[in-house]
Amino acid sequence: MTEAAATRTPQSAGGSANGSASWADALLLSFAQAGYLRAEPGILQPAEPFLDLSGEDIRKSLYLTTDATGEELCLRPDLTIPVARDYLASIRAGQPAGFSYLGPVFRYRGGAASEFLQAGVESFGRQDRAAADAEMLALALEATTAFGVTDVEIRTGDVALFNALIDALELYPVWRRRLIKDFNRKVSLTDDIERLTLKTAPGRNEYEGVLAALAGSDRKAALALVTDLMSIAGTTNVGGRSVAEIADRFLEQSTLKAGALPRDAVEIIKRFLAIAGDPDDAIAQLRALAGDAKLNLGAAIDQFESRVGFMAARGIDTHRTRFSTSFGRGLDYYTGFEFELHAKGNGAEPLVAGGRYDGLMTQLGSATPIPAVGFSVWIEALTQHGKPATKGGAA
């Protein structure tokens, strides 16, 4: 987040947001009929969860402020984290619960309005993950239909498959973190893999001693060493980087000096990332890859296959669904199924987007993991691409 972005004044969505509200209210009614209670989290939120857990696109677009105690706050840029925080603070925390919402969110978007309406659904605590995933996609499709957009492109992916692949390859932990980070942030994995394949050129480094001490260490040990060194130096950050970020960087450099990413692992990752198309075909290709490479990917592929079955059971034409192993939404907290719905021929911005984020609840303070999945509806985009469906002659 730059200083300039922190001092921007939100640009009101004005009449556009107001004109969309009645249509969105009808959408909320359909969510309520599906069993999702209305959630209304505060507009002003602690900034830390968004800075730590969101993708780079959200982090650099925040509107930040500080209260009298020095706590950093922000106008909510999204509603998933605020709804999750309210759920964790409620008596229902840990129990299955579903919520829907409608309200303004605030992000710097260049020339576009910085205040705009967002609707959506969040489902917490359901253990039947594949069925819950399919329900989210079905409700998302109902949302587009409610606005008269029936011809949509359904793009899906599953970061859990990529994570399972990296785990099965038994790479150095630093390589695992780097590749998963790149995947989540939509960085070109192919380019990064090529860089990791090349051995680091020999030469002196002003931090040779630190790198030698970290060689073969895990992240906890690296963090402890860097914390001690920075404590001795009397500082908590360098060039805006936190202790954890500096520790990760040192650990990465020490690992890269030890050798290159194995060539056989590179070829397997490239073959994996090339899988795309019909979900059933993708399942067959994934099983073939796992068999050829002798990798244990069975549980992740089974979950994917089960989800496709539940999607079909909900009337979704899975042959219209495009699956890609390289698909990612650019948010750090996603852990599994991800999807976007696009207007036909409009490849840039999604109308609806969401996915599974099982790790978020513990990152927000839950003592035990809580399954979570949901989606956001971009009201502005829907009103631009469709005409709301009518019931009983009223919009």
C-alpha positions as CSV (number, residue, x, y, z in Angstrom):
1,M,0.0,0.0,0.0
2,T,1.6,3.3,-1.0
3,E,1.3,6.5,1.0
4,A,-0.5,8.1,-2.0
5,A,-3.1,5.4,-2.0
6,A,-3.6,5.7,1.8
7,T,-4.6,9.4,1.5
8,R,-7.0,9.0,-1.4
9,T,-10.6,10.1,-0.9
10,P,-13.2,7.4,-2.0
11,Q,-15.2,8.4,-5.0
12,S,-18.9,7.7,-4.5
13,A,-20.7,5.2,-6.6
14,G,-23.6,7.6,-6.6
15,G,-26.8,6.8,-8.6
16,S,-25.4,3.7,-10.2
17,A,-25.2,1.9,-6.8
18,N,-28.6,3.2,-5.8
19,G,-30.2,2.2,-9.0
20,S,-28.9,-1.3,-8.5
21,A,-30.1,-1.7,-5.0
22,S,-33.6,-2.9,-5.6
23,W,-32.3,-5.6,-8.0
24,A,-29.8,-6.6,-5.4
25,D,-32.4,-6.7,-2.7
26,A,-34.4,-9.2,-4.8
27,L,-31.2,-11.2,-5.0
28,L,-30.8,-11.2,-1.2
29,L,-34.3,-12.5,-0.9
30,S,-33.4,-15.5,-3.0
31,F,-30.4,-16.1,-0.8
32,A,-32.6,-15.9,2.3
33,Q,-35.0,-18.4,0.8
34,A,-31.9,-20.7,0.3
35,G,-31.2,-20.5,4.1
36,Y,-28.6,-17.7,4.2
37,L,-29.1,-15.1,6.9
38,R,-28.4,-11.4,6.3
39,A,-25.0,-10.2,7.6
40,E,-24.2,-6.6,8.1
41,P,-20.6,-6.1,9.2
42,G,-19.2,-2.7,10.0
43,I,-17.8,-0.5,7.2
44,L,-14.7,0.4,9.2
45,Q,-12.5,-2.7,9.8
46,P,-9.1,-3.5,11.2
47,A,-6.6,-3.2,8.4
48,E,-4.3,-6.0,9.5
49,P,-6.3,-9.0,8.2
50,F,-6.6,-7.4,4.7
51,L,-2.9,-6.5,4.6
52,D,-1.8,-10.0,5.8
53,L,-4.3,-12.3,4.1
54,S,-5.6,-10.6,0.9
55,G,-4.1,-10.6,-2.5
56,E,-1.8,-7.9,-3.8
57,D,-4.6,-6.2,-5.8
58,I,-6.6,-5.6,-2.7
59,R,-3.7,-4.6,-0.5
60,K,-2.6,-1.8,-2.9
61,S,-6.1,-0.4,-3.2
62,L,-7.0,0.0,0.5
63,Y,-8.2,3.2,2.1
64,L,-6.4,3.4,5.4
65,T,-6.7,5.5,8.5
66,T,-5.5,5.3,12.2
67,D,-7.6,5.7,15.3
68,A,-6.7,7.5,18.5
69,T,-5.0,4.4,19.9
70,G,-2.8,4.0,16.9
71,E,-4.7,1.0,15.5
72,E,-4.6,0.9,11.7
73,L,-8.1,0.7,10.2
74,C,-9.5,0.6,6.7
75,L,-12.8,1.0,4.8
76,R,-13.7,-2.6,4.0
77,P,-12.5,-3.5,0.5
78,D,-14.4,-6.7,0.4
79,L,-17.0,-8.4,2.6
80,T,-15.6,-12.0,3.0
81,I,-13.2,-11.2,5.9
82,P,-15.6,-8.9,7.8
83,V,-18.4,-11.5,7.6
84,A,-16.0,-14.2,8.7
85,R,-14.8,-12.1,11.7
86,D,-18.4,-11.5,12.8
87,Y,-19.1,-15.2,12.6
88,L,-16.1,-16.0,14.7
89,A,-17.2,-13.5,17.3
90,S,-20.7,-14.9,17.5
91,I,-22.1,-17.8,19.5
92,R,-22.4,-19.8,16.3
93,A,-18.7,-19.9,15.7
94,G,-17.6,-23.5,14.8
95,Q,-21.2,-24.5,13.9
96,P,-22.5,-24.7,10.3
97,A,-23.9,-21.4,9.3
98,G,-24.6,-19.5,6.1
99,F,-24.8,-15.7,5.6
100,S,-25.6,-13.4,2.7
101,Y,-24.8,-9.7,2.4
102,L,-25.3,-6.6,0.4
103,G,-23.4,-3.3,0.9
104,P,-20.8,-0.9,-0.3
105,V,-17.1,-1.8,-0.4
106,F,-14.3,0.6,-1.0
107,R,-11.2,0.2,-3.3
108,Y,-9.1,2.5,-5.3
109,R,-9.8,1.5,-9.0
110,G,-8.2,4.2,-11.0
111,G,-10.8,6.1,-13.0
112,A,-13.7,4.0,-11.8
113,A,-15.8,4.7,-8.7
114,S,-14.1,3.7,-5.5
115,E,-17.3,2.9,-3.7
116,F,-19.5,0.2,-5.2
117,L,-22.0,-2.4,-4.2
118,Q,-21.1,-6.0,-3.5
119,A,-23.5,-8.9,-2.7
120,G,-22.6,-12.4,-1.8
121,V,-22.8,-15.6,0.2
122,E,-20.5,-17.2,2.8
123,S,-20.9,-20.7,4.2
124,F,-19.0,-21.8,7.3
125,G,-18.6,-25.1,9.1
126,R,-19.9,-27.6,6.5
127,Q,-17.9,-30.8,6.4
128,D,-19.5,-31.9,3.1
129,R,-17.0,-29.8,1.1
130,A,-17.7,-31.0,-2.4
131,A,-21.5,-30.5,-2.0
132,A,-21.0,-27.1,-0.5
133,D,-18.7,-26.1,-3.4
134,A,-21.3,-27.2,-5.9
135,E,-24.0,-25.3,-4.0
136,M,-22.0,-22.0,-4.2
137,L,-21.6,-22.4,-7.9
138,A,-25.3,-23.1,-8.4
139,L,-26.3,-20.0,-6.3
140,A,-23.8,-17.9,-8.2
141,L,-25.4,-19.0,-11.5
142,E,-28.8,-18.1,-10.1
143,A,-27.4,-14.6,-9.3
144,T,-26.5,-14.0,-12.9
145,T,-29.8,-15.3,-14.1
146,A,-31.6,-12.9,-11.7
147,F,-30.0,-10.1,-13.6
148,G,-30.9,-11.5,-16.9
149,V,-27.4,-12.7,-17.8
150,T,-27.9,-16.3,-18.9
151,D,-25.0,-16.8,-21.3
152,V,-22.0,-17.0,-19.0
153,E,-18.5,-18.5,-19.1
154,I,-17.8,-20.7,-16.1
155,R,-14.1,-20.8,-15.3
156,T,-13.0,-23.1,-12.5
157,G,-9.8,-24.2,-10.8
158,D,-8.6,-25.9,-7.6
159,V,-5.5,-24.7,-5.7
160,A,-5.7,-27.8,-3.5
161,L,-4.6,-29.9,-6.6
162,F,-1.6,-27.7,-7.1
163,N,-0.7,-27.8,-3.4
164,A,-1.1,-31.6,-3.4
165,L,1.3,-31.8,-6.4
166,I,3.9,-29.6,-4.7
167,D,3.6,-31.7,-1.5
168,A,4.0,-35.0,-3.4
169,L,7.1,-33.7,-5.1
170,E,8.8,-33.2,-1.7
171,L,10.5,-30.0,-2.6
172,Y,12.4,-27.8,-0.2
173,P,9.9,-25.9,2.0
174,V,11.1,-22.6,0.6
175,W,10.4,-23.7,-3.0
176,R,7.0,-25.0,-1.9
177,R,6.1,-21.6,-0.4
178,R,7.5,-19.7,-3.4
179,L,5.6,-21.7,-6.0
180,I,2.3,-21.6,-4.1
181,K,2.7,-17.9,-3.5
182,D,3.3,-17.3,-7.2
183,F,0.2,-19.5,-8.1
184,N,-2.0,-17.6,-5.7
185,R,-0.8,-14.2,-6.9
186,K,-1.1,-15.0,-10.6
187,V,2.7,-14.6,-11.2
188,S,4.0,-16.4,-14.3
189,L,4.8,-19.8,-12.8
190,T,6.6,-20.9,-16.0
191,D,9.0,-17.9,-15.8
192,D,9.7,-18.5,-12.1
193,I,10.2,-22.3,-12.6
194,E,12.8,-21.5,-15.2
195,R,14.6,-19.2,-12.8
196,L,14.5,-21.8,-10.1
197,T,15.9,-24.5,-12.5
198,L,19.1,-22.5,-13.0
199,K,21.8,-22.8,-10.3
200,T,22.7,-19.6,-8.6
201,A,25.9,-18.3,-9.9
202,P,28.8,-18.5,-7.4
203,G,30.0,-15.3,-5.8
204,R,30.3,-13.3,-2.6
205,N,27.3,-11.9,-0.9
206,E,27.3,-9.5,2.0
207,Y,25.1,-11.9,3.9
208,E,27.1,-15.1,3.3
209,G,27.3,-15.8,7.0
210,V,23.6,-15.6,7.5
211,L,22.9,-17.7,4.4
212,A,25.3,-20.4,5.6
213,A,23.7,-20.5,9.0
214,L,20.3,-20.9,7.4
215,A,21.2,-23.6,4.9
216,G,18.9,-26.6,5.4
217,S,16.8,-24.8,8.1
218,D,13.1,-24.6,8.2
219,R,11.0,-21.4,8.3
220,K,10.7,-21.4,12.2
221,A,14.5,-21.6,12.6
222,A,15.1,-18.9,10.0
223,L,12.5,-16.6,11.6
224,A,14.1,-17.1,15.0
225,L,17.6,-16.3,13.7
226,V,16.6,-13.2,11.8
227,T,14.5,-12.0,14.8
228,D,17.5,-12.3,17.0
229,L,19.8,-10.5,14.6
230,M,17.3,-7.6,14.1
231,S,16.7,-7.4,17.9
232,I,20.4,-7.0,18.4
233,A,20.4,-4.3,15.7
234,G,17.5,-2.6,17.4
235,T,15.1,-2.6,14.4
236,T,11.9,-4.3,13.5
237,N,11.9,-3.8,9.7
238,V,14.2,-3.0,6.9
239,G,13.0,-1.1,3.8
240,G,9.4,-1.6,4.8
241,R,9.8,-5.4,5.0
242,S,8.8,-7.3,8.2
243,V,10.9,-9.7,10.1
244,A,9.0,-12.6,8.6
245,E,9.5,-11.3,5.0
246,I,13.2,-10.8,5.6
247,A,13.5,-14.3,7.0
248,D,11.7,-15.8,4.0
249,R,14.0,-14.0,1.7
250,F,17.1,-15.2,3.5
251,L,15.8,-18.7,3.6
252,E,15.0,-18.6,-0.1
253,Q,18.5,-17.4,-1.0
254,S,20.2,-20.0,1.1
255,T,18.1,-22.7,-0.6
256,L,18.8,-21.4,-4.1
257,K,22.5,-21.4,-3.4
258,A,22.3,-25.1,-2.4
259,G,21.1,-26.1,-5.9
260,A,18.5,-25.9,-8.6
261,L,14.9,-27.0,-8.7
262,P,15.1,-30.7,-9.9
263,R,14.5,-31.0,-13.6
264,D,12.1,-33.9,-13.3
265,A,10.0,-31.9,-10.9
266,V,10.0,-29.0,-13.4
267,E,8.7,-31.2,-16.1
268,I,5.9,-32.7,-13.9
269,I,4.8,-29.2,-12.8
270,K,4.7,-28.0,-16.4
271,R,2.7,-31.0,-17.5
272,F,0.3,-30.4,-14.6
273,L,-0.2,-26.7,-15.5
274,A,-1.0,-27.6,-19.1
275,I,-4.2,-29.6,-18.1
276,A,-7.3,-27.6,-19.1
277,G,-10.8,-28.0,-20.6
278,D,-13.7,-30.3,-19.8
279,P,-13.6,-31.4,-16.1
280,D,-14.0,-35.1,-16.9
281,D,-11.1,-35.0,-19.3
282,A,-9.0,-33.1,-16.7
283,I,-9.7,-35.8,-14.1
284,A,-8.5,-38.5,-16.5
285,Q,-5.3,-36.5,-17.3
286,L,-4.6,-35.8,-13.6
287,R,-4.9,-39.5,-12.8
288,A,-2.6,-40.4,-15.7
289,L,-0.1,-37.8,-14.5
290,A,-0.2,-39.1,-11.0
291,G,0.3,-42.7,-12.2
292,D,3.1,-41.9,-14.6
293,A,5.0,-39.8,-12.0
294,K,4.1,-42.2,-9.1
295,L,2.7,-39.3,-7.0
296,N,0.0,-39.6,-4.4
297,L,-2.6,-37.2,-5.6
298,G,-5.6,-39.5,-5.1
299,A,-7.4,-37.6,-2.3
300,A,-7.2,-34.2,-4.1
301,I,-8.4,-35.7,-7.4
302,D,-11.2,-37.6,-5.6
303,Q,-12.4,-34.4,-4.1
304,F,-12.4,-32.7,-7.5
305,E,-14.3,-35.6,-9.0
306,S,-16.9,-35.6,-6.2
307,R,-17.4,-31.9,-6.7
308,V,-18.1,-32.3,-10.4
309,G,-20.6,-35.0,-9.5
310,F,-22.5,-32.7,-7.1
311,M,-22.4,-29.9,-9.7
312,A,-24.1,-32.2,-12.2
313,A,-26.6,-33.2,-9.6
314,R,-27.5,-29.5,-9.2
315,G,-28.3,-29.3,-12.9
316,I,-25.0,-27.5,-13.9
317,D,-23.9,-28.6,-17.3
318,T,-20.3,-29.5,-16.5
319,H,-19.4,-29.7,-20.1
320,R,-20.0,-25.9,-20.3
321,T,-17.6,-25.5,-17.4
322,R,-14.0,-24.8,-18.2
323,F,-11.5,-26.2,-15.7
324,S,-7.8,-25.3,-15.7
325,T,-5.1,-26.4,-13.3
326,S,-3.4,-23.0,-13.6
327,F,-6.5,-21.0,-12.8
328,G,-6.2,-18.8,-9.7
329,R,-8.0,-15.8,-8.3
330,G,-5.0,-13.9,-6.9
331,L,-6.2,-14.1,-3.3
332,D,-3.8,-15.6,-0.8
333,Y,-6.4,-17.3,1.4
334,Y,-7.9,-19.6,-1.1
335,T,-7.2,-23.3,-0.4
336,G,-9.4,-25.3,-2.8
337,F,-12.1,-24.8,-5.4
338,E,-12.1,-21.4,-7.2
339,F,-14.4,-20.1,-9.8
340,E,-15.4,-17.0,-11.9
341,L,-18.5,-16.3,-14.0
342,H,-17.9,-14.0,-17.0
343,A,-20.2,-12.5,-19.5
344,K,-19.8,-14.2,-22.8
345,G,-16.9,-12.6,-24.7
346,N,-15.9,-10.4,-21.8
347,G,-12.7,-11.9,-20.5
348,A,-11.5,-9.2,-18.2
349,E,-13.7,-8.7,-15.1
350,P,-15.9,-11.4,-13.5
351,L,-19.6,-10.9,-12.7
352,V,-19.4,-13.3,-9.8
353,A,-16.3,-14.9,-8.2
354,G,-15.5,-17.1,-5.2
355,G,-14.1,-20.3,-3.8
356,R,-13.0,-22.3,-0.8
357,Y,-10.9,-20.8,1.9
358,D,-10.6,-23.3,4.7
359,G,-7.4,-21.8,6.2
360,L,-8.8,-18.3,6.7
361,M,-10.6,-19.0,10.0
362,T,-7.5,-20.1,11.9
363,Q,-5.6,-17.1,10.4
364,L,-8.4,-14.9,11.9
365,G,-8.0,-16.4,15.3
366,S,-10.1,-19.6,15.4
367,A,-8.5,-22.3,17.7
368,T,-9.7,-25.0,15.3
369,P,-10.0,-25.2,11.5
370,I,-13.4,-24.3,10.1
371,P,-14.4,-25.2,6.5
372,A,-15.5,-22.1,4.5
373,V,-16.6,-21.3,1.0
374,G,-18.4,-18.4,-0.6
375,F,-18.7,-16.0,-3.5
376,S,-19.1,-12.3,-4.2
377,V,-21.5,-10.7,-6.7
378,W,-20.4,-7.6,-8.5
379,I,-23.7,-5.7,-8.8
380,E,-22.2,-3.0,-11.0
381,A,-20.9,-5.5,-13.6
382,L,-24.2,-7.4,-13.6
383,T,-26.3,-4.3,-14.3
384,Q,-24.0,-3.4,-17.2
385,H,-24.3,-6.8,-18.9
386,G,-27.9,-7.8,-18.3
387,K,-31.5,-6.9,-17.5
388,P,-33.0,-8.1,-14.2
389,A,-35.5,-10.9,-14.4
390,T,-39.0,-9.9,-13.4
391,K,-41.6,-11.6,-11.2
392,G,-45.2,-10.7,-11.3
393,G,-44.5,-7.9,-13.6
394,A,-42.2,-6.0,-11.2
395,A,-38.4,-5.7,-11.5
